[in-house]
Amino acid sequence: MFDFVTPLKGSLATLAFFDIFDRPLSLDELQKWSLGEKFSLEDLKQKISGFSESDGDFVFLKGRKEIVASYLAQEKLRQKFDQRVAKFVPLLRFIPFVRMVAVCNSVALGTVDQRSDIDLFIVTEKDRIFLSRVLATLFFHVLGIRRHGAKIVGRFCLSFYVSESAMNLKPLLLDPYDIYFAYWFLTLQPMVGGDLFEHFFAENDWIDQYFLEVETRKNVLPQRVNWLQSVFELFLKGKFGDWIESKLAKFFIARHQQRKTTLSDQSSVVVSSQLLKFHNIDRREDFRVKFENRLKELGFV
């Protein structure tokens, strides 16, 4: 991957990545999300002064002032999405065998627009990933907030699940480097199961290749024990739960095998007992190419 060791290259490469999405950054965000090593705000201001501009609280690549206005224009939409997240996502703690839920992609990155949905990343108990997925999907569908068909904007997309026993996501990385997935991971916003999030973070030490000083978020709320989830889990543990899980696994794996031939080259769909990933269009390679082009414009490559 590219050399982001020096603060100058790291901070400007960070601005270059978010510029792909017309996203200016505050100095605090730039410091927190900079590729490579971290440094003080004063040093940051000095090192990027010749390559960037500022407007109010935001910094961005030189000549890209217009992205501030477009970003601010989406403020009400971001607030609406944040309200929906706060209202509905904590309800998933009642779903049996759900151990962690985090907001990801556009909402976590702050890049929402009029076409955006709300993506969730879910960790389930071992050997209950299919059952958890079905129950979570049904629950949000009954509430009328699940993304499906043409109903997309502002709805929840439940398309990425992993088992507690397979939380290391390194096998999903693109070679030779995966800049979007690195930021996807770094900006995850855990809403349920904060105690597990620390363990999940530690499992994915590949992130150190991108960010030399990553803050492990220790202030997130832990999973709260609730009687409703406990009752459901008591009923669905043991042989009865194993039987349901095996039937669901057989059904979804067989369906995936049938549909594989219809998937495009840009798809990223995985169906297994440890991982469920349903992304019919995976744009990570497109983002990597755009990122490289920005770096070339800056004279980095």
TORKOL-4160 file (C-alpha; in steps of 0.2 Angstrom, whole numbers, padded with zeros to 4 digits, m for minus):
301
<pt num="1" X="0000" Y="0000" Z="0000"/>
<pt num="2" X="0005" Y="0018" Z="m0001"/>
<pt num="3" X="0017" Y="0026" Z="0012"/>
<pt num="4" X="0007" Y="0036" Z="0024"/>
<pt num="5" X="0019" Y="0037" Z="0038"/>
<pt num="6" X="0023" Y="0055" Z="0037"/>
<pt num="7" X="0010" Y="0067" Z="0045"/>
<pt num="8" X="0009" Y="0077" Z="0029"/>
<pt num="9" X="0005" Y="0063" Z="0017"/>
<pt num="10" X="m0006" Y="0055" Z="0030"/>
<pt num="11" X="m0017" Y="0070" Z="0033"/>
<pt num="12" X="m0018" Y="0075" Z="0015"/>
<pt num="13" X="m0022" Y="0058" Z="0009"/>
<pt num="14" X="m0036" Y="0058" Z="0022"/>
<pt num="15" X="m0043" Y="0074" Z="0014"/>
<pt num="16" X="m0041" Y="0066" Z="m0003"/>
<pt num="17" X="m0051" Y="0051" Z="0003"/>
<pt num="18" X="m0066" Y="0061" Z="0010"/>
<pt num="19" X="m0065" Y="0073" Z="m0005"/>
<pt num="20" X="m0071" Y="0058" Z="m0016"/>
<pt num="21" X="m0088" Y="0060" Z="m0006"/>
<pt num="22" X="m0088" Y="0079" Z="m0006"/>
<pt num="23" X="m0085" Y="0078" Z="0012"/>
<pt num="24" X="m0075" Y="0092" Z="0021"/>
<pt num="25" X="m0068" Y="0088" Z="0038"/>
<pt num="26" X="m0066" Y="0097" Z="0054"/>
<pt num="27" X="m0048" Y="0098" Z="0061"/>
<pt num="28" X="m0054" Y="0086" Z="0075"/>
<pt num="29" X="m0060" Y="0074" Z="0062"/>
<pt num="30" X="m0044" Y="0076" Z="0052"/>
<pt num="31" X="m0033" Y="0073" Z="0067"/>
<pt num="32" X="m0044" Y="0058" Z="0073"/>
<pt num="33" X="m0045" Y="0050" Z="0055"/>
<pt num="34" X="m0028" Y="0054" Z="0048"/>
<pt num="35" X="m0019" Y="0039" Z="0039"/>
<pt num="36" X="m0002" Y="0036" Z="0048"/>
<pt num="37" X="0003" Y="0043" Z="0064"/>
<pt num="38" X="m0006" Y="0057" Z="0074"/>
<pt num="39" X="0000" Y="0074" Z="0078"/>
<pt num="40" X="m0005" Y="0090" Z="0087"/>
<pt num="41" X="m0018" Y="0101" Z="0079"/>
<pt num="42" X="m0005" Y="0115" Z="0078"/>
<pt num="43" X="0007" Y="0104" Z="0068"/>
<pt num="44" X="m0008" Y="0098" Z="0058"/>
<pt num="45" X="m0012" Y="0116" Z="0053"/>
<pt num="46" X="0006" Y="0120" Z="0048"/>
<pt num="47" X="0009" Y="0105" Z="0038"/>
<pt num="48" X="m0007" Y="0105" Z="0027"/>
<pt num="49" X="m0007" Y="0124" Z="0024"/>
<pt num="50" X="0001" Y="0123" Z="0007"/>
<pt num="51" X="m0011" Y="0110" Z="0000"/>
<pt num="52" X="m0028" Y="0114" Z="0008"/>
<pt num="53" X="m0040" Y="0128" Z="0012"/>
<pt num="54" X="m0052" Y="0131" Z="0027"/>
<pt num="55" X="m0069" Y="0138" Z="0028"/>
<pt num="56" X="m0076" Y="0141" Z="0045"/>
<pt num="57" X="m0074" Y="0124" Z="0055"/>
<pt num="58" X="m0069" Y="0114" Z="0039"/>
<pt num="59" X="m0054" Y="0110" Z="0030"/>
<pt num="60" X="m0053" Y="0103" Z="0012"/>
<pt num="61" X="m0041" Y="0101" Z="m0003"/>
<pt num="62" X="m0036" Y="0117" Z="m0011"/>
<pt num="63" X="m0049" Y="0123" Z="m0024"/>
<pt num="64" X="m0063" Y="0113" Z="m0017"/>
<pt num="65" X="m0072" Y="0126" Z="m0007"/>
<pt num="66" X="m0089" Y="0122" Z="m0015"/>
<pt num="67" X="m0090" Y="0105" Z="m0005"/>
<pt num="68" X="m0093" Y="0115" Z="0011"/>
<pt num="69" X="m0110" Y="0122" Z="0005"/>
<pt num="70" X="m0116" Y="0105" Z="m0002"/>
<pt num="71" X="m0111" Y="0096" Z="0015"/>
<pt num="72" X="m0120" Y="0109" Z="0025"/>
<pt num="73" X="m0135" Y="0107" Z="0014"/>
<pt num="74" X="m0137" Y="0089" Z="0020"/>
<pt num="75" X="m0137" Y="0094" Z="0039"/>
<pt num="76" X="m0156" Y="0092" Z="0041"/>
<pt num="77" X="m0155" Y="0075" Z="0032"/>
<pt num="78" X="m0141" Y="0069" Z="0043"/>
<pt num="79" X="m0150" Y="0074" Z="0059"/>
<pt num="80" X="m0165" Y="0065" Z="0053"/>
<pt num="81" X="m0155" Y="0049" Z="0050"/>
<pt num="82" X="m0147" Y="0051" Z="0067"/>
<pt num="83" X="m0164" Y="0052" Z="0075"/>
<pt num="84" X="m0170" Y="0036" Z="0067"/>
<pt num="85" X="m0154" Y="0027" Z="0072"/>
<pt num="86" X="m0156" Y="0033" Z="0090"/>
<pt num="87" X="m0175" Y="0028" Z="0090"/>
<pt num="88" X="m0174" Y="0011" Z="0081"/>
<pt num="89" X="m0157" Y="0003" Z="0082"/>
<pt num="90" X="m0157" Y="0000" Z="0101"/>
<pt num="91" X="m0172" Y="m0011" Z="0099"/>
<pt num="92" X="m0162" Y="m0024" Z="0091"/>
<pt num="93" X="m0155" Y="m0028" Z="0108"/>
<pt num="94" X="m0171" Y="m0038" Z="0111"/>
<pt num="95" X="m0168" Y="m0049" Z="0096"/>
<pt num="96" X="m0162" Y="m0066" Z="0101"/>
<pt num="97" X="m0143" Y="m0070" Z="0099"/>
<pt num="98" X="m0139" Y="m0052" Z="0093"/>
<pt num="99" X="m0123" Y="m0047" Z="0102"/>
<pt num="100" X="m0117" Y="m0031" Z="0094"/>
<pt num="101" X="m0125" Y="m0018" Z="0082"/>
<pt num="102" X="m0115" Y="m0004" Z="0074"/>
<pt num="103" X="m0120" Y="0009" Z="0061"/>
<pt num="104" X="m0108" Y="0010" Z="0046"/>
<pt num="105" X="m0105" Y="0016" Z="0029"/>
<pt num="106" X="m0113" Y="0033" Z="0024"/>
<pt num="107" X="m0121" Y="0038" Z="0040"/>
<pt num="108" X="m0105" Y="0034" Z="0050"/>
<pt num="109" X="m0094" Y="0042" Z="0037"/>
<pt num="110" X="m0106" Y="0058" Z="0037"/>
<pt num="111" X="m0108" Y="0056" Z="0018"/>
<pt num="112" X="m0127" Y="0054" Z="0017"/>
<pt num="113" X="m0137" Y="0061" Z="0003"/>
<pt num="114" X="m0155" Y="0061" Z="m0004"/>
<pt num="115" X="m0152" Y="0042" Z="m0010"/>
<pt num="116" X="m0145" Y="0035" Z="0006"/>
<pt num="117" X="m0151" Y="0021" Z="0017"/>
<pt num="118" X="m0144" Y="0017" Z="0035"/>
<pt num="119" X="m0132" Y="0002" Z="0035"/>
<pt num="120" X="m0130" Y="m0009" Z="0050"/>
<pt num="121" X="m0117" Y="m0021" Z="0055"/>
<pt num="122" X="m0122" Y="m0035" Z="0066"/>
<pt num="123" X="m0113" Y="m0048" Z="0077"/>
<pt num="124" X="m0122" Y="m0063" Z="0082"/>
<pt num="125" X="m0119" Y="m0077" Z="0094"/>
<pt num="126" X="m0110" Y="m0092" Z="0087"/>
<pt num="127" X="m0121" Y="m0105" Z="0078"/>
<pt num="128" X="m0136" Y="m0093" Z="0077"/>
<pt num="129" X="m0132" Y="m0081" Z="0063"/>
<pt num="130" X="m0146" Y="m0087" Z="0051"/>
<pt num="131" X="m0159" Y="m0086" Z="0065"/>
<pt num="132" X="m0153" Y="m0069" Z="0071"/>
<pt num="133" X="m0154" Y="m0062" Z="0054"/>
<pt num="134" X="m0172" Y="m0069" Z="0050"/>
<pt num="135" X="m0178" Y="m0062" Z="0067"/>
<pt num="136" X="m0170" Y="m0045" Z="0065"/>
<pt num="137" X="m0176" Y="m0044" Z="0047"/>
<pt num="138" X="m0194" Y="m0048" Z="0051"/>
<pt num="139" X="m0194" Y="m0036" Z="0066"/>
<pt num="140" X="m0188" Y="m0021" Z="0056"/>
<pt num="141" X="m0200" Y="m0026" Z="0041"/>
<pt num="142" X="m0215" Y="m0026" Z="0053"/>
<pt num="143" X="m0210" Y="m0009" Z="0059"/>
<pt num="144" X="m0210" Y="m0003" Z="0041"/>
<pt num="145" X="m0192" Y="0003" Z="0042"/>
<pt num="146" X="m0182" Y="m0011" Z="0032"/>
<pt num="147" X="m0175" Y="m0007" Z="0015"/>
<pt num="148" X="m0182" Y="m0018" Z="0002"/>
<pt num="149" X="m0186" Y="m0016" Z="m0017"/>
<pt num="150" X="m0188" Y="0003" Z="m0021"/>
<pt num="151" X="m0190" Y="0008" Z="m0003"/>
<pt num="152" X="m0173" Y="0013" Z="0001"/>
<pt num="153" X="m0170" Y="0031" Z="0007"/>
<pt num="154" X="m0169" Y="0032" Z="0026"/>
<pt num="155" X="m0173" Y="0014" Z="0028"/>
<pt num="156" X="m0162" Y="0001" Z="0037"/>
<pt num="157" X="m0151" Y="m0010" Z="0027"/>
<pt num="158" X="m0147" Y="m0026" Z="0037"/>
<pt num="159" X="m0135" Y="m0034" Z="0025"/>
<pt num="160" X="m0119" Y="m0038" Z="0035"/>
<pt num="161" X="m0118" Y="m0051" Z="0049"/>
<pt num="162" X="m0104" Y="m0060" Z="0057"/>
<pt num="163" X="m0103" Y="m0073" Z="0071"/>
<pt num="164" X="m0094" Y="m0070" Z="0087"/>
<pt num="165" X="m0082" Y="m0084" Z="0082"/>
<pt num="166" X="m0077" Y="m0075" Z="0066"/>
<pt num="167" X="m0075" Y="m0057" Z="0070"/>
<pt num="168" X="m0058" Y="m0054" Z="0061"/>
<pt num="169" X="m0063" Y="m0046" Z="0045"/>
<pt num="170" X="m0046" Y="m0047" Z="0037"/>
<pt num="171" X="m0051" Y="m0060" Z="0024"/>
<pt num="172" X="m0063" Y="m0047" Z="0016"/>
<pt num="173" X="m0050" Y="m0035" Z="0012"/>
<pt num="174" X="m0045" Y="m0031" Z="m0006"/>
<pt num="175" X="m0027" Y="m0033" Z="m0012"/>
<pt num="176" X="m0015" Y="m0024" Z="m0010"/>
<pt num="177" X="m0025" Y="m0012" Z="0001"/>
<pt num="178" X="m0043" Y="m0007" Z="0004"/>
<pt num="179" X="m0044" Y="0011" Z="0009"/>
<pt num="180" X="m0063" Y="0011" Z="0010"/>
<pt num="181" X="m0065" Y="m0004" Z="0021"/>
<pt num="182" X="m0052" Y="0004" Z="0032"/>
<pt num="183" X="m0062" Y="0019" Z="0035"/>
<pt num="184" X="m0078" Y="0008" Z="0036"/>
<pt num="185" X="m0070" Y="0000" Z="0051"/>
<pt num="186" X="m0063" Y="0015" Z="0059"/>
<pt num="187" X="m0079" Y="0025" Z="0058"/>
<pt num="188" X="m0091" Y="0011" Z="0065"/>
<pt num="189" X="m0103" Y="0018" Z="0078"/>
<pt num="190" X="m0108" Y="0004" Z="0090"/>
<pt num="191" X="m0126" Y="0006" Z="0097"/>
<pt num="192" X="m0128" Y="m0011" Z="0105"/>
<pt num="193" X="m0115" Y="m0022" Z="0113"/>
<pt num="194" X="m0101" Y="m0010" Z="0117"/>
<pt num="195" X="m0092" Y="m0022" Z="0128"/>
<pt num="196" X="m0091" Y="m0034" Z="0114"/>
<pt num="197" X="m0085" Y="m0020" Z="0102"/>
<pt num="198" X="m0068" Y="m0018" Z="0112"/>
<pt num="199" X="m0065" Y="m0037" Z="0108"/>
<pt num="200" X="m0070" Y="m0035" Z="0090"/>
<pt num="201" X="m0058" Y="m0020" Z="0088"/>
<pt num="202" X="m0044" Y="m0030" Z="0096"/>
<pt num="203" X="m0048" Y="m0045" Z="0084"/>
<pt num="204" X="m0045" Y="m0033" Z="0069"/>
<pt num="205" X="m0027" Y="m0027" Z="0071"/>
<pt num="206" X="m0025" Y="m0026" Z="0052"/>
<pt num="207" X="m0031" Y="m0008" Z="0055"/>
<pt num="208" X="m0014" Y="m0004" Z="0062"/>
<pt num="209" X="m0008" Y="m0004" Z="0044"/>
<pt num="210" X="m0018" Y="0011" Z="0040"/>
<pt num="211" X="m0019" Y="0021" Z="0056"/>
<pt num="212" X="m0004" Y="0020" Z="0068"/>
<pt num="213" X="m0013" Y="0026" Z="0083"/>
<pt num="214" X="m0031" Y="0020" Z="0084"/>
<pt num="215" X="m0042" Y="0025" Z="0098"/>
<pt num="216" X="m0052" Y="0010" Z="0105"/>
<pt num="217" X="m0069" Y="0017" Z="0109"/>
<pt num="218" X="m0071" Y="0013" Z="0128"/>
<pt num="219" X="m0085" Y="0024" Z="0131"/>
<pt num="220" X="m0098" Y="0015" Z="0121"/>
<pt num="221" X="m0113" Y="0008" Z="0130"/>
<pt num="222" X="m0112" Y="m0011" Z="0135"/>
<pt num="223" X="m0125" Y="m0023" Z="0130"/>
<pt num="224" X="m0139" Y="m0022" Z="0143"/>
<pt num="225" X="m0146" Y="m0038" Z="0149"/>
<pt num="226" X="m0165" Y="m0038" Z="0146"/>
<pt num="227" X="m0178" Y="m0051" Z="0151"/>
<pt num="228" X="m0186" Y="m0052" Z="0134"/>
<pt num="229" X="m0171" Y="m0057" Z="0125"/>
<pt num="230" X="m0166" Y="m0070" Z="0138"/>
<pt num="231" X="m0183" Y="m0078" Z="0137"/>
<pt num="232" X="m0182" Y="m0080" Z="0119"/>
<pt num="233" X="m0165" Y="m0086" Z="0119"/>
<pt num="234" X="m0169" Y="m0099" Z="0133"/>
<pt num="235" X="m0183" Y="m0106" Z="0121"/>
<pt num="236" X="m0171" Y="m0106" Z="0106"/>
<pt num="237" X="m0156" Y="m0113" Z="0113"/>
<pt num="238" X="m0152" Y="m0132" Z="0113"/>
<pt num="239" X="m0158" Y="m0145" Z="0100"/>
<pt num="240" X="m0174" Y="m0135" Z="0095"/>
<pt num="241" X="m0163" Y="m0120" Z="0091"/>
<pt num="242" X="m0150" Y="m0130" Z="0082"/>
<pt num="243" X="m0164" Y="m0138" Z="0071"/>
<pt num="244" X="m0171" Y="m0121" Z="0066"/>
<pt num="245" X="m0153" Y="m0115" Z="0063"/>
<pt num="246" X="m0149" Y="m0130" Z="0052"/>
<pt num="247" X="m0165" Y="m0128" Z="0042"/>
<pt num="248" X="m0162" Y="m0110" Z="0039"/>
<pt num="249" X="m0144" Y="m0112" Z="0034"/>
<pt num="250" X="m0148" Y="m0126" Z="0022"/>
<pt num="251" X="m0162" Y="m0115" Z="0014"/>
<pt num="252" X="m0151" Y="m0099" Z="0012"/>
<pt num="253" X="m0135" Y="m0108" Z="0007"/>
<pt num="254" X="m0145" Y="m0117" Z="m0007"/>
<pt num="255" X="m0153" Y="m0101" Z="m0013"/>
<pt num="256" X="m0137" Y="m0092" Z="m0014"/>
<pt num="257" X="m0130" Y="m0106" Z="m0024"/>
<pt num="258" X="m0144" Y="m0104" Z="m0036"/>
<pt num="259" X="m0142" Y="m0085" Z="m0037"/>
<pt num="260" X="m0123" Y="m0085" Z="m0039"/>
<pt num="261" X="m0124" Y="m0085" Z="m0058"/>
<pt num="262" X="m0135" Y="m0070" Z="m0059"/>
<pt num="263" X="m0123" Y="m0059" Z="m0048"/>
<pt num="264" X="m0112" Y="m0046" Z="m0057"/>
<pt num="265" X="m0093" Y="m0045" Z="m0056"/>
<pt num="266" X="m0095" Y="m0030" Z="m0044"/>
<pt num="267" X="m0105" Y="m0040" Z="m0031"/>
<pt num="268" X="m0099" Y="m0045" Z="m0014"/>
<pt num="269" X="m0111" Y="m0059" Z="m0007"/>
<pt num="270" X="m0106" Y="m0072" Z="0005"/>
<pt num="271" X="m0117" Y="m0084" Z="0014"/>
<pt num="272" X="m0110" Y="m0096" Z="0027"/>
<pt num="273" X="m0112" Y="m0101" Z="0045"/>
<pt num="274" X="m0100" Y="m0088" Z="0050"/>
<pt num="275" X="m0103" Y="m0073" Z="0038"/>
<pt num="276" X="m0118" Y="m0066" Z="0029"/>
<pt num="277" X="m0114" Y="m0052" Z="0017"/>
<pt num="278" X="m0127" Y="m0046" Z="0004"/>
<pt num="279" X="m0119" Y="m0032" Z="m0006"/>
<pt num="280" X="m0125" Y="m0034" Z="m0024"/>
<pt num="281" X="m0114" Y="m0019" Z="m0029"/>
<pt num="282" X="m0097" Y="m0017" Z="m0020"/>
<pt num="283" X="m0089" Y="m0001" Z="m0025"/>
<pt num="284" X="m0073" Y="m0002" Z="m0015"/>
<pt num="285" X="m0063" Y="m0004" Z="m0030"/>
<pt num="286" X="m0070" Y="0011" Z="m0038"/>
<pt num="287" X="m0067" Y="0021" Z="m0023"/>
<pt num="288" X="m0049" Y="0015" Z="m0023"/>
<pt num="289" X="m0046" Y="0021" Z="m0041"/>
<pt num="290" X="m0053" Y="0038" Z="m0037"/>
<pt num="291" X="m0042" Y="0039" Z="m0021"/>
<pt num="292" X="m0027" Y="0035" Z="m0031"/>
<pt num="293" X="m0032" Y="0048" Z="m0044"/>
<pt num="294" X="m0033" Y="0061" Z="m0030"/>
<pt num="295" X="m0016" Y="0056" Z="m0024"/>
<pt num="296" X="m0009" Y="0058" Z="m0041"/>
<pt num="297" X="m0016" Y="0075" Z="m0043"/>
<pt num="298" X="m0007" Y="0079" Z="m0026"/>
<pt num="299" X="0009" Y="0072" Z="m0033"/>
<pt num="300" X="0010" Y="0057" Z="m0020"/>
<pt num="301" X="0011" Y="0044" Z="m0034"/>
